[in-house]
């Protein structure tokens, strides 16, 4: 007998609903959910169709392991947990009261409930705010930038609204490859007559569609987004095309914005960005003339040392044109992983508890302490270390211990050689489903159950909380992440993390997390559509779009003054090329799951570097030839792919492939506000092998 279990897809932040087809206790296929509501509208992308394959991989971790005499050896759960606890206690005893010596990395691949218990463990057991996750590497600047402008750092509108926009401005998002089912909404909008304005350093499929449908495509120099956005606003303000009513009644600091953007004319920006001045002007006219313009962006905007300014500038443009607080408009960041939004919402960040309650505010600490049953005076009252800061602290010896749950910094973090040096110095606990490059360095490995073997919830890119349902029993001797955290907490002497089921965790989330107050387990079981936060109480229907009628979360929308600042590292004679990184259709994040899918891996088995025909000719490089790519931080060998997608002077490497890891090369320079690294711009060179 075959049974099917409805759950949520684990590739990207769209939140498509899928059936896992189970036979004889094994997931044998996936099928799209075509009945009822579904963010994917009854479809799946190529990754979703094949996500059952990694669940059954023979490479799954199945037993706890401890490093003994230099090698990882299988042990019992009791031995592994006791070993972890003994080392945690020893490290804490060596420097009592120092809450900066231990840290936890949570994960956007884990459920809301699992992220909540990990950040709670850090704060209630280790008494540290040293907890973070990969949102720091992708959308921390979204949280900071939109929070500053609007009071809420999330996608303002819903996926289905995109199809009703008459103009869509896409910047830093290769949507049809990164979020294919959201891409279908863009295609539907085009069919209805919408115009596209696309700004991307590469020529992506949407660039070509924009031109075909009478829109604009601009291939600007990486790292010049603020210059481009300011020039668009310069033209709109100079020609009196902005929404005066919206600006006057619902926004503040317009004069500050006006002064900053007045310095960036379209002519000046054209020279900085390497685009046509006429295209900037035409883009400004199209956006200003729109009845409903939806601005969509992803990591091409956020992963910069000026990422927060990039996001603030996107918010500035949309407020200027009155495109916030109504249907089919807004500022819509697309989350890369299935639960980036939820992991942030539930407090797996160094500066906030769940619901973005600041850790530095005494009343918020007291609230959490009361619910968690701990002494508030012992809690960390300072912002903790972020991901890159943790690696720096590991290298300099001030961080002694790191517990990594479902993250793979040996592929995902910038300057991997530096990361390796740090991870080798700490007591490293890795909790994962596969032997990742990070797990290979671990002192202890804790084997986790996959999404198909646990219960919980994910929050998708449009703030929609949906259920993850158990389809099979945990494989081998694995345990769900939430249960592992609870067992270690209990062994540390704290019983406040022992739960019998994720429902009990969600019950606690409802109490601690105002934006999730009404998203109860019982309601989720009864409502197949899930609920979009904010949903403050059990009678609230959820919120389709934010800031309705100009009612911003912070009161009035704030125009941030963002002058153009160059990237942290620019090309020179020694490193004459700009390197950028990103995703491709067939793979996901660090490849931990997608590269263990035979179907997906057959499509693209190895990494490559995209190079323009002009640069290839200058360097005497042939298509498919092995080359060496170097930066100031390291070098990798990979295949050259000659393509029209990149302009002369720009190269692009997908970051999924550990054998040719792009992040060996990338720059760890941080945005000063969001502490996000600059993945999208670094100086590099290519050499023939």
TAJO-V989156 format. One record per residue. N is the residue number from 1. PSI is psi in degrees with one decimal (999 if undefined). OMEGA is omega in whole degrees, -180 to 180 (999 if undefined). Layout:
n:N psi:PSI omega:OMEGA
n:N psi:PSI omega:OMEGA
This chain:
n:1 psi:134.2 omega:177
n:2 psi:133.0 omega:174
n:3 psi:159.1 omega:179
n:4 psi:137.0 omega:-177
n:5 psi:125.2 omega:179
n:6 psi:132.8 omega:179
n:7 psi:-169.2 omega:-177
n:8 psi:136.4 omega:-177
n:9 psi:147.9 omega:-178
n:10 psi:8.9 omega:177
n:11 psi:118.6 omega:178
n:12 psi:175.0 omega:-173
n:13 psi:12.6 omega:-178
n:14 psi:-39.9 omega:179
n:15 psi:31.3 omega:179
n:16 psi:141.5 omega:178
n:17 psi:136.7 omega:-176
n:18 psi:156.6 omega:168
n:19 psi:130.5 omega:168
n:20 psi:122.2 omega:-179
n:21 psi:123.3 omega:-172
n:22 psi:132.2 omega:176
n:23 psi:129.1 omega:180
n:24 psi:41.2 omega:176
n:25 psi:16.8 omega:-178
n:26 psi:136.8 omega:175
n:27 psi:117.9 omega:-173
n:28 psi:-13.4 omega:-179
n:29 psi:164.6 omega:171
n:30 psi:154.7 omega:-178
n:31 psi:137.1 omega:179
n:32 psi:147.3 omega:175
n:33 psi:116.8 omega:-175
n:34 psi:-8.6 omega:179
n:35 psi:148.2 omega:178
n:36 psi:-167.4 omega:-179
n:37 psi:147.9 omega:180
n:38 psi:122.6 omega:177
n:39 psi:-26.1 omega:179
n:40 psi:2.6 omega:178
n:41 psi:45.4 omega:174
n:42 psi:17.4 omega:179
n:43 psi:163.6 omega:173
n:44 psi:150.5 omega:172
n:45 psi:178.2 omega:-177
n:46 psi:-33.4 omega:179
n:47 psi:-43.0 omega:179
n:48 psi:-38.9 omega:179
n:49 psi:-23.8 omega:-173
n:50 psi:16.2 omega:-174
n:51 psi:-14.4 omega:176
n:52 psi:-21.6 omega:-172
n:53 psi:-39.7 omega:-178
n:54 psi:-25.5 omega:179
n:55 psi:-39.7 omega:-175
n:56 psi:9.7 omega:-177
n:57 psi:136.2 omega:176
n:58 psi:-8.8 omega:180
n:59 psi:3.1 omega:179
n:60 psi:137.3 omega:170
n:61 psi:133.0 omega:-175
n:62 psi:-14.2 omega:-177
n:63 psi:149.5 omega:174
n:64 psi:151.9 omega:179
n:65 psi:147.1 omega:175
n:66 psi:140.4 omega:178
n:67 psi:118.1 omega:179
n:68 psi:124.0 omega:-179
n:69 psi:38.2 omega:175
n:70 psi:-6.6 omega:-178
n:71 psi:149.3 omega:177
n:72 psi:125.6 omega:-178
n:73 psi:141.4 omega:178
n:74 psi:138.1 omega:179
n:75 psi:174.0 omega:176
n:76 psi:163.7 omega:176
n:77 psi:-40.7 omega:-180
n:78 psi:-43.3 omega:-179
n:79 psi:-42.2 omega:-179
n:80 psi:-45.9 omega:-179
n:81 psi:-43.9 omega:-180
n:82 psi:-37.2 omega:179
n:83 psi:-43.0 omega:177
n:84 psi:-48.9 omega:-177
n:85 psi:-43.4 omega:179
n:86 psi:-41.4 omega:-179
n:87 psi:-39.8 omega:175
n:88 psi:-49.4 omega:-177
n:89 psi:-39.6 omega:179
n:90 psi:-45.1 omega:-179
n:91 psi:-40.4 omega:180
n:92 psi:-35.0 omega:-179
n:93 psi:-29.2 omega:-179
n:94 psi:-25.2 omega:-180
n:95 psi:68.6 omega:-173
n:96 psi:137.8 omega:178
n:97 psi:-8.0 omega:179
n:98 psi:103.1 omega:-177
n:99 psi:17.8 omega:178
n:100 psi:3.5 omega:-174
n:101 psi:-12.3 omega:176
n:102 psi:152.3 omega:-179
n:103 psi:157.0 omega:178
n:104 psi:136.7 omega:170
n:105 psi:119.5 omega:176
n:106 psi:-167.1 omega:-171
n:107 psi:136.9 omega:175
n:108 psi:-5.1 omega:175
n:109 psi:-8.1 omega:-180
n:110 psi:164.9 omega:-176
n:111 psi:168.9 omega:175
n:112 psi:-43.0 omega:-177
n:113 psi:-39.0 omega:-180
n:114 psi:-37.1 omega:176
n:115 psi:-38.0 omega:178
n:116 psi:-45.5 omega:-177
n:117 psi:-31.3 omega:179
n:118 psi:-45.4 omega:179
n:119 psi:-31.4 omega:176
n:120 psi:-40.6 omega:177
n:121 psi:-47.1 omega:-179
n:122 psi:-43.4 omega:-172
n:123 psi:-31.6 omega:-175
n:124 psi:-20.1 omega:-178
n:125 psi:-49.2 omega:179
n:126 psi:-12.7 omega:-178
n:127 psi:46.4 omega:178
n:128 psi:149.3 omega:171
n:129 psi:12.9 omega:176
n:130 psi:71.5 omega:176
n:131 psi:134.7 omega:-177
n:132 psi:178.2 omega:175
n:133 psi:-174.7 omega:-168
n:134 psi:-9.4 omega:172
n:135 psi:-28.2 omega:176
n:136 psi:-25.9 omega:-177
n:137 psi:-3.9 omega:-178
n:138 psi:-48.2 omega:-172
n:139 psi:20.0 omega:176
n:140 psi:-34.4 omega:179
n:141 psi:-25.0 omega:173
n:142 psi:-47.2 omega:180
n:143 psi:-45.1 omega:-179
n:144 psi:-46.3 omega:-175
n:145 psi:-49.2 omega:180
n:146 psi:-31.6 omega:175
n:147 psi:-41.7 omega:179
n:148 psi:-40.1 omega:-176
n:149 psi:-42.8 omega:-172
n:150 psi:-24.6 omega:-172
n:151 psi:-2.9 omega:179
n:152 psi:128.0 omega:-174
n:153 psi:53.3 omega:-176
n:154 psi:166.8 omega:175
n:155 psi:125.4 omega:-174
n:156 psi:-29.0 omega:-174
n:157 psi:-175.2 omega:-176
n:158 psi:158.3 omega:-178
n:159 psi:-45.3 omega:-176
n:160 psi:-20.9 omega:-180
n:161 psi:-23.4 omega:-176
n:162 psi:-38.7 omega:-178
n:163 psi:-19.0 omega:-178
n:164 psi:0.6 omega:177
n:165 psi:145.1 omega:176
n:166 psi:-14.5 omega:171
n:167 psi:137.0 omega:176
n:168 psi:120.6 omega:177
n:169 psi:114.6 omega:-177
n:170 psi:123.2 omega:-180
n:171 psi:130.5 omega:179
n:172 psi:27.8 omega:179
n:173 psi:113.8 omega:173
n:174 psi:69.1 omega:-164
n:175 psi:-41.9 omega:-175
n:176 psi:-16.6 omega:174
n:177 psi:-40.1 omega:-176
n:178 psi:-35.8 omega:-179
n:179 psi:71.4 omega:-171
n:180 psi:-37.1 omega:-178
n:181 psi:-24.3 omega:169
n:182 psi:-33.1 omega:175
n:183 psi:-33.2 omega:179
n:184 psi:-29.3 omega:176
n:185 psi:-35.4 omega:176
n:186 psi:-42.9 omega:178
n:187 psi:-38.0 omega:178
n:188 psi:-40.0 omega:177
n:189 psi:-41.2 omega:178
n:190 psi:-40.6 omega:179
n:191 psi:-27.9 omega:179
n:192 psi:-3.2 omega:177
n:193 psi:7.6 omega:-180
n:194 psi:156.1 omega:175
n:195 psi:145.4 omega:177
n:196 psi:136.9 omega:166
n:197 psi:118.0 omega:-175
n:198 psi:129.5 omega:175
n:199 psi:114.0 omega:-178
n:200 psi:139.5 omega:179
n:201 psi:-22.7 omega:177
n:202 psi:158.8 omega:171
n:203 psi:103.9 omega:-178
n:204 psi:167.4 omega:180
n:205 psi:-35.6 omega:179
n:206 psi:-28.1 omega:176
n:207 psi:-45.2 omega:-179
n:208 psi:-37.7 omega:178
n:209 psi:-37.2 omega:180
n:210 psi:-47.4 omega:-179
n:211 psi:-41.6 omega:-179
n:212 psi:-30.6 omega:-175
n:213 psi:23.2 omega:173
n:214 psi:15.9 omega:178
n:215 psi:-156.6 omega:-176
n:216 psi:137.9 omega:173
n:217 psi:123.9 omega:-180
n:218 psi:122.8 omega:177
n:219 psi:88.4 omega:-174
n:220 psi:160.8 omega:178
n:221 psi:134.1 omega:180
n:222 psi:136.7 omega:178
n:223 psi:5.8 omega:-179
n:224 psi:24.6 omega:-175
n:225 psi:-40.6 omega:-180
n:226 psi:-40.6 omega:178
n:227 psi:-43.9 omega:-179
n:228 psi:-47.0 omega:-180
n:229 psi:-40.5 omega:178
n:230 psi:-36.6 omega:179
n:231 psi:-39.4 omega:176
n:232 psi:-45.3 omega:179
n:233 psi:-34.7 omega:176
n:234 psi:-47.9 omega:-178
n:235 psi:-43.0 omega:-178
n:236 psi:-42.9 omega:180
n:237 psi:-44.8 omega:-178
n:238 psi:-30.1 omega:-178
n:239 psi:14.7 omega:172
n:240 psi:40.6 omega:-177
n:241 psi:1.5 omega:-176
n:242 psi:167.6 omega:-178
n:243 psi:92.7 omega:-175
n:244 psi:-41.0 omega:-178
n:245 psi:-46.0 omega:-179
n:246 psi:-45.4 omega:-178
n:247 psi:-44.4 omega:-176
n:248 psi:-36.1 omega:-173
n:249 psi:-25.5 omega:-171
n:250 psi:1.4 omega:-176
n:251 psi:163.2 omega:176
n:252 psi:159.0 omega:-179
n:253 psi:35.2 omega:176
n:254 psi:-39.1 omega:-179
n:255 psi:-36.0 omega:176
n:256 psi:-43.9 omega:177
n:257 psi:-46.8 omega:-177
n:258 psi:-41.7 omega:-179
n:259 psi:-43.5 omega:-178
n:260 psi:-47.0 omega:-176
n:261 psi:-19.9 omega:178
n:262 psi:-23.0 omega:-179
n:263 psi:-11.5 omega:-176
n:264 psi:85.7 omega:177
n:265 psi:159.2 omega:175
n:266 psi:-36.1 omega:180
n:267 psi:-43.7 omega:179
n:268 psi:-43.5 omega:-180
n:269 psi:-36.5 omega:180
n:270 psi:-40.2 omega:179
n:271 psi:-40.6 omega:-180
n:272 psi:-44.0 omega:-173
n:273 psi:-18.7 omega:-177
n:274 psi:33.1 omega:178
n:275 psi:174.0 omega:-179
n:276 psi:131.3 omega:179
n:277 psi:-38.7 omega:-180
n:278 psi:-34.6 omega:179
n:279 psi:-39.2 omega:177
n:280 psi:-44.8 omega:-179
n:281 psi:-43.8 omega:180
n:282 psi:-39.8 omega:177
n:283 psi:-43.0 omega:179
n:284 psi:-42.5 omega:180
n:285 psi:-43.7 omega:-179
n:286 psi:-45.9 omega:-178
n:287 psi:-43.9 omega:-178
n:288 psi:-30.5 omega:-177
n:289 psi:-9.8 omega:-174
n:290 psi:143.9 omega:171
n:291 psi:-35.3 omega:179
n:292 psi:102.3 omega:179
n:293 psi:122.8 omega:176
n:294 psi:121.5 omega:177
n:295 psi:120.9 omega:-178
n:296 psi:131.2 omega:175
n:297 psi:166.9 omega:174
n:298 psi:-145.4 omega:-169
n:299 psi:-12.0 omega:173
n:300 psi:-21.1 omega:176
n:301 psi:-38.8 omega:-168
n:302 psi:-32.9 omega:-170
n:303 psi:65.3 omega:-179
n:304 psi:158.4 omega:173
n:305 psi:-13.0 omega:172
n:306 psi:29.3 omega:-176
n:307 psi:-41.2 omega:180
n:308 psi:-39.7 omega:176
n:309 psi:-37.8 omega:177
n:310 psi:-46.3 omega:-179
n:311 psi:-44.1 omega:178
n:312 psi:-37.8 omega:-180
n:313 psi:-36.3 omega:174
n:314 psi:-43.8 omega:178
n:315 psi:-41.3 omega:178
n:316 psi:-47.7 omega:-178
n:317 psi:-45.3 omega:-177
n:318 psi:-36.5 omega:175
n:319 psi:-39.4 omega:-180
n:320 psi:-36.5 omega:-178
n:321 psi:7.1 omega:178
n:322 psi:25.7 omega:-176
n:323 psi:45.9 omega:175
n:324 psi:143.7 omega:175
n:325 psi:20.6 omega:176
n:326 psi:169.6 omega:-175
n:327 psi:137.9 omega:170
n:328 psi:22.1 omega:-180
n:329 psi:-138.0 omega:170
n:330 psi:-177.4 omega:176
n:331 psi:117.1 omega:-166
n:332 psi:85.9 omega:175
n:333 psi:135.4 omega:179
n:334 psi:119.8 omega:-178
n:335 psi:138.9 omega:-174
n:336 psi:-38.3 omega:-178
n:337 psi:164.2 omega:-169
n:338 psi:-26.2 omega:-177
n:339 psi:33.7 omega:174
n:340 psi:-44.1 omega:-180
n:341 psi:-48.2 omega:-177
n:342 psi:-40.2 omega:180
n:343 psi:-36.4 omega:175
n:344 psi:-47.1 omega:-179
n:345 psi:-36.8 omega:-174
n:346 psi:10.9 omega:168
n:347 psi:16.7 omega:177
n:348 psi:51.5 omega:-180
n:349 psi:153.1 omega:-173
n:350 psi:-16.1 omega:-172
n:351 psi:-7.6 omega:-175
n:352 psi:149.4 omega:166
n:353 psi:-172.0 omega:176
n:354 psi:154.2 omega:-178
n:355 psi:22.8 omega:174
n:356 psi:31.9 omega:176
n:357 psi:125.1 omega:-170
n:358 psi:132.6 omega:-178
n:359 psi:-20.9 omega:-178
n:360 psi:-7.0 omega:-179
n:361 psi:121.2 omega:-173
n:362 psi:-39.3 omega:-178
n:363 psi:-30.8 omega:178
n:364 psi:-38.4 omega:177
n:365 psi:-41.8 omega:180
n:366 psi:-38.4 omega:178
n:367 psi:-48.9 omega:-179
n:368 psi:-42.8 omega:-179
n:369 psi:-40.0 omega:-179
n:370 psi:-45.0 omega:-179
n:371 psi:-36.4 omega:-178
n:372 psi:-10.3 omega:179
n:373 psi:40.6 omega:179
n:374 psi:171.4 omega:179
n:375 psi:115.2 omega:-177
n:376 psi:-28.9 omega:-178
n:377 psi:-18.9 omega:179
n:378 psi:-10.4 omega:-175
n:379 psi:149.3 omega:177
n:380 psi:126.7 omega:-178
n:381 psi:12.3 omega:179
n:382 psi:154.9 omega:176
n:383 psi:136.1 omega:-177
n:384 psi:-176.3 omega:178
n:385 psi:139.9 omega:175
n:386 psi:176.0 omega:-172
n:387 psi:-56.4 omega:-177
n:388 psi:-36.8 omega:177
n:389 psi:-35.2 omega:176
n:390 psi:-44.3 omega:-179
n:391 psi:-38.8 omega:177
n:392 psi:-42.1 omega:180
n:393 psi:-32.8 omega:176
n:394 psi:-41.8 omega:-180
n:395 psi:-42.4 omega:-177
n:396 psi:-0.9 omega:173
n:397 psi:1.4 omega:-180
n:398 psi:-20.8 omega:172
n:399 psi:125.9 omega:-174
n:400 psi:-20.2 omega:-173
n:401 psi:139.6 omega:178
n:402 psi:125.6 omega:175
n:403 psi:117.5 omega:-176
n:404 psi:117.8 omega:178
n:405 psi:107.0 omega:172
n:406 psi:18.5 omega:177
n:407 psi:160.3 omega:-177
n:408 psi:67.5 omega:-175
n:409 psi:-18.2 omega:179
n:410 psi:-3.5 omega:171
n:411 psi:-36.2 omega:-171
n:412 psi:-23.8 omega:-174
n:413 psi:153.4 omega:178
n:414 psi:154.1 omega:177
n:415 psi:66.3 omega:-173
n:416 psi:-32.7 omega:178
n:417 psi:-38.4 omega:177
n:418 psi:-42.1 omega:179
n:419 psi:-46.6 omega:180
n:420 psi:-43.0 omega:-180
n:421 psi:-42.2 omega:-180
n:422 psi:-44.6 omega:-177
n:423 psi:-28.3 omega:178
n:424 psi:-17.1 omega:-176
n:425 psi:-21.0 omega:-176
n:426 psi:164.5 omega:166
n:427 psi:112.7 omega:-169
n:428 psi:119.9 omega:175
n:429 psi:125.2 omega:-180
n:430 psi:126.7 omega:-180
n:431 psi:112.7 omega:-173
n:432 psi:176.7 omega:178
n:433 psi:-14.9 omega:180
n:434 psi:161.0 omega:175
n:435 psi:86.3 omega:180
n:436 psi:168.1 omega:173
n:437 psi:-30.1 omega:175
n:438 psi:-44.0 omega:179
n:439 psi:-31.2 omega:-180
n:440 psi:-21.5 omega:-180
n:441 psi:-2.5 omega:-169
n:442 psi:152.1 omega:169
n:443 psi:-29.6 omega:177
n:444 psi:137.0 omega:175
n:445 psi:128.9 omega:178
n:446 psi:111.9 omega:-175
n:447 psi:124.4 omega:-175
n:448 psi:153.6 omega:172
n:449 psi:151.0 omega:177
n:450 psi:175.5 omega:180
n:451 psi:-26.8 omega:-178
n:452 psi:-7.4 omega:-173
n:453 psi:17.3 omega:-178
n:454 psi:172.3 omega:176
n:455 psi:157.4 omega:177
n:456 psi:-156.5 omega:-180
n:457 psi:151.5 omega:168
n:458 psi:152.5 omega:173
n:459 psi:119.4 omega:-174
n:460 psi:-175.8 omega:-173
n:461 psi:-22.9 omega:180
n:462 psi:20.4 omega:177
n:463 psi:20.8 omega:-177
n:464 psi:120.6 omega:178
n:465 psi:122.5 omega:-177
n:466 psi:158.1 omega:-173
n:467 psi:146.1 omega:170
n:468 psi:121.8 omega:-173
n:469 psi:142.1 omega:-179
n:470 psi:127.5 omega:-180
n:471 psi:-34.8 omega:-178
n:472 psi:166.9 omega:175
n:473 psi:151.6 omega:178
n:474 psi:135.4 omega:-178
n:475 psi:136.9 omega:178
n:476 psi:-133.4 omega:-178
n:477 psi:32.1 omega:-178
n:478 psi:161.2 omega:176
n:479 psi:152.5 omega:175
n:480 psi:147.7 omega:-178
n:481 psi:-42.7 omega:-177
n:482 psi:-34.9 omega:-180
n:483 psi:-39.2 omega:179
n:484 psi:-46.3 omega:180
n:485 psi:-42.2 omega:180
n:486 psi:-40.0 omega:-180
n:487 psi:-39.6 omega:178
n:488 psi:-39.3 omega:177
n:489 psi:-43.6 omega:180
n:490 psi:-42.1 omega:179
n:491 psi:-22.6 omega:176
n:492 psi:-6.3 omega:178
n:493 psi:10.8 omega:-179
n:494 psi:120.1 omega:-177
n:495 psi:1.4 omega:-176
n:496 psi:2.9 omega:177
n:497 psi:17.1 omega:176
n:498 psi:116.3 omega:179
n:499 psi:150.9 omega:178
n:500 psi:-18.0 omega:-176
n:501 psi:149.8 omega:178
n:502 psi:-22.6 omega:176
n:503 psi:-38.8 omega:-180
n:504 psi:-32.6 omega:177
n:505 psi:-43.3 omega:178
n:506 psi:-35.0 omega:176
n:507 psi:-40.6 omega:179
n:508 psi:-38.5 omega:177
n:509 psi:-40.9 omega:179
n:510 psi:-30.2 omega:-179
n:511 psi:-35.2 omega:-174
n:512 psi:-15.5 omega:-165
n:513 psi:92.0 omega:-172
n:514 psi:-39.7 omega:-177
n:515 psi:-16.8 omega:177
n:516 psi:10.8 omega:-173
n:517 psi:-36.3 omega:-177
n:518 psi:5.0 omega:-179
n:519 psi:75.3 omega:-177
n:520 psi:159.7 omega:179
n:521 psi:-43.0 omega:-179
n:522 psi:-42.4 omega:179
n:523 psi:-40.5 omega:180
n:524 psi:-37.3 omega:179
n:525 psi:-30.5 omega:-177
n:526 psi:-24.3 omega:-176
n:527 psi:106.4 omega:-177
n:528 psi:-17.8 omega:-178
n:529 psi:-14.8 omega:-172
n:530 psi:-172.5 omega:-179
n:531 psi:140.3 omega:177
n:532 psi:126.7 omega:177
n:533 psi:158.1 omega:0
n:534 psi:137.4 omega:177
n:535 psi:83.0 omega:-165
n:536 psi:-20.5 omega:-178
n:537 psi:164.2 omega:-174
n:538 psi:-10.4 omega:177
n:539 psi:-3.5 omega:-178
n:540 psi:136.6 omega:-177
n:541 psi:-6.7 omega:-172
n:542 psi:171.2 omega:-171
n:543 psi:116.1 omega:-177
n:544 psi:-49.0 omega:175
n:545 psi:153.0 omega:-172
n:546 psi:161.8 omega:171
n:547 psi:38.0 omega:-176
n:548 psi:131.7 omega:178
n:549 psi:24.5 omega:179
n:550 psi:10.3 omega:179
n:551 psi:81.1 omega:-178
n:552 psi:151.6 omega:-179
n:553 psi:-29.8 omega:-178
n:554 psi:1.7 omega:-175
n:555 psi:-88.4 omega:173
n:556 psi:149.8 omega:174
n:557 psi:143.1 omega:-175
n:558 psi:123.3 omega:174
n:559 psi:112.2 omega:177
n:560 psi:139.8 omega:178
n:561 psi:113.8 omega:-174
n:562 psi:89.3 omega:174
n:563 psi:154.5 omega:-179
n:564 psi:131.5 omega:176
n:565 psi:133.5 omega:180
n:566 psi:156.4 omega:174
n:567 psi:163.3 omega:-175
n:568 psi:-26.4 omega:-178
n:569 psi:126.6 omega:-179
n:570 psi:157.5 omega:178
n:571 psi:153.2 omega:175
n:572 psi:-169.7 omega:-177
n:573 psi:-35.4 omega:-178
n:574 psi:-39.4 omega:179
n:575 psi:85.8 omega:-168
n:576 psi:-5.9 omega:-176
n:577 psi:154.7 omega:172
n:578 psi:125.6 omega:176
n:579 psi:132.8 omega:171
n:580 psi:157.3 omega:-178
n:581 psi:165.0 omega:178
n:582 psi:-166.9 omega:-176
n:583 psi:163.1 omega:172
n:584 psi:164.4 omega:-174
n:585 psi:-40.0 omega:-167
n:586 psi:-13.6 omega:-175
n:587 psi:169.3 omega:-171
n:588 psi:127.1 omega:173
n:589 psi:-125.2 omega:-175
n:590 psi:10.4 omega:178
n:591 psi:2.3 omega:-177
n:592 psi:-41.5 omega:-180
n:593 psi:-51.7 omega:-172
n:594 psi:-33.0 omega:-179
n:595 psi:-5.1 omega:172
n:596 psi:13.6 omega:171
n:597 psi:111.3 omega:-179
n:598 psi:-37.4 omega:-178
n:599 psi:-46.5 omega:-179
n:600 psi:-41.9 omega:-177
n:601 psi:-28.7 omega:178
n:602 psi:-26.1 omega:-179
n:603 psi:-48.1 omega:178
n:604 psi:108.9 omega:-173
n:605 psi:-20.3 omega:-174
n:606 psi:163.9 omega:-179
n:607 psi:172.6 omega:-180
n:608 psi:167.2 omega:174
n:609 psi:124.1 omega:175
n:610 psi:134.6 omega:-180
n:611 psi:143.9 omega:-179
n:612 psi:158.3 omega:177
n:613 psi:-38.2 omega:-179
n:614 psi:-46.1 omega:-180
n:615 psi:-37.6 omega:179
n:616 psi:-42.7 omega:178
n:617 psi:-43.3 omega:-180
n:618 psi:-35.1 omega:-177
n:619 psi:-2.7 omega:-179
n:620 psi:35.4 omega:-177
n:621 psi:135.9 omega:179
n:622 psi:153.7 omega:178
n:623 psi:130.7 omega:179
n:624 psi:-5.1 omega:-178
n:625 psi:142.3 omega:176
n:626 psi:133.6 omega:180
n:627 psi:166.5 omega:174
n:628 psi:129.2 omega:176
n:629 psi:128.5 omega:-176
n:630 psi:147.3 omega:167
n:631 psi:-175.4 omega:179
n:632 psi:-9.8 omega:-176
n:633 psi:-16.6 omega:-179
n:634 psi:-168.2 omega:-179
n:635 psi:153.3 omega:175
n:636 psi:157.7 omega:173
n:637 psi:133.1 omega:-179
n:638 psi:178.4 omega:-179
n:639 psi:143.8 omega:175
n:640 psi:135.9 omega:176
n:641 psi:105.0 omega:-178
n:642 psi:127.8 omega:-171
n:643 psi:157.0 omega:174
n:644 psi:-7.1 omega:-174
n:645 psi:-26.3 omega:179
n:646 psi:144.8 omega:177
n:647 psi:166.4 omega:174
n:648 psi:132.8 omega:179
n:649 psi:-10.6 omega:-179
n:650 psi:136.4 omega:170
n:651 psi:156.8 omega:-176
n:652 psi:133.9 omega:178
n:653 psi:125.3 omega:172
n:654 psi:143.0 omega:-170
n:655 psi:14.7 omega:-174
n:656 psi:-12.7 omega:-163
n:657 psi:109.5 omega:-176
n:658 psi:-26.9 omega:-178
n:659 psi:-25.4 omega:176
n:660 psi:64.6 omega:-170
n:661 psi:116.1 omega:-179
n:662 psi:-31.1 omega:-175
n:663 psi:2.3 omega:164
n:664 psi:-29.5 omega:-171
n:665 psi:-27.9 omega:-167
n:666 psi:159.6 omega:-173
n:667 psi:124.1 omega:179
n:668 psi:10.6 omega:176
n:669 psi:135.6 omega:-172
n:670 psi:145.4 omega:164
n:671 psi:129.5 omega:-175
n:672 psi:-22.1 omega:-178
n:673 psi:-55.0 omega:-175
n:674 psi:-14.2 omega:-178
n:675 psi:32.5 omega:177
n:676 psi:139.4 omega:-178
n:677 psi:163.1 omega:-177
n:678 psi:81.5 omega:179
n:679 psi:-24.4 omega:-167
n:680 psi:-7.7 omega:180
n:681 psi:118.7 omega:165
n:682 psi:157.8 omega:-179
n:683 psi:136.4 omega:-176
n:684 psi:170.8 omega:172
n:685 psi:159.6 omega:179
n:686 psi:137.5 omega:177
n:687 psi:145.3 omega:174
n:688 psi:143.8 omega:176
n:689 psi:999 omega:999
